[in-house]
Amino acid sequence: MNDAILSSLVYIERDGKYLMLHRTKKENDINAGKWIGVGGKFERGESPEECAIREAGEETGLTLHSPVFRGIVTFLCDRCPPEYMHLFTCTDFSGTLRDCDEGELAWVEKSRVPCLPLWEGDRIFLSLLAHDAPFFSLKLVYLGDTLTRATLDGRELPL
């Protein structure tokens, strides 16, 4: 697991909206053109929560007070190392939103999020979040941008 990436991703919520990041500014970005939550890779010694709080602050200027750990997403893709993403939501935050150097931030109605250009697997975990699913483990396997396999808590999902 030496080449695996550990990351945290946060969906900050306010007034029925998620704060979404449209990835448009970073070079050689596997997420280029997609809309995602905010987050990034662990720094040495960080817990998933510490990473989520730090990354949200760096990317948005907001301070998360009580992120809720919702699940673990295992990403396998032919174009990058395996990634174990720790998924959070957060409604308790403070601060002033600022520009992000990775793309444009926008508050998007939760009902409109699935209409955005997303990774197909993100639609699965966003649906789980929308239905307030208990803590979950989701595995997503991609060939390029195409989702080829998904398993939820060890059970194969139809694609």
C-alpha positions, 0 to 999 in steps of 0.5 A, spaced: 500 500 500 506 504 499 503 508 493 496 508 495 493 515 496 489 517 503 485 523 502 479 527 505 473 530 501 468 534 505 461 536 502 459 543 506 452 544 507 448 550 507 441 552 506 439 546 502 446 547 498 453 544 497 459 548 496 462 545 490 468 546 487 469 546 479 476 544 478 478 548 472 485 551 474 490 546 476 494 543 471 494 535 469 488 534 474 485 528 473 478 532 476 479 537 470 472 540 468 468 536 474 465 538 480 467 535 487 467 537 494 473 540 497 479 536 500 485 533 498 491 528 501 493 527 508 499 530 510 504 526 514 501 524 521 494 527 520 487 524 521 482 524 516 478 529 520 484 533 521 485 533 513 478 535 512 478 541 516 485 543 514 483 542 506 477 545 507 480 551 510 486 552 505 481 551 499 475 555 501 477 560 507 472 556 512 473 553 518 469 546 519 467 545 527 464 538 527 465 535 520 461 528 520 465 522 517 460 519 513 464 513 509 470 511 506 470 511 498 476 506 495 478 509 488 481 504 483 483 507 476 488 505 471 491 512 470 493 513 478 494 510 484 489 507 489 486 512 493 482 511 500 478 517 500 474 519 507 468 522 506 465 528 510 459 532 510 459 539 515 453 544 517 457 547 522 462 552 520 464 559 520 468 564 516 468 568 509 468 564 503 474 566 498 477 564 492 480 557 491 486 556 486 484 549 484 477 552 481 471 556 482 467 555 488 459 555 488 453 553 492 449 549 488 442 546 490 443 539 492 437 537 487 441 540 482 448 537 484 447 530 480 446 534 473 453 537 474 459 534 470 461 529 476 465 522 476 459 517 475 461 514 482 460 520 485 453 520 484 453 513 488 455 516 494 452 523 493 445 519 493 447 515 499 448 522 503 442 524 500 438 518 503 442 519 510 445 512 509 449 509 515 456 509 515 458 506 508 464 503 504 464 504 497 469 501 492 469 504 485 473 501 479 474 506 473 477 505 466 479 512 464 473 516 466 468 510 465 466 507 471 466 499 470 465 496 477 462 499 484 461 495 490 457 498 497 459 494 503 462 488 499 456 487 495 456 489 487 452 494 485 448 494 478 451 500 473 
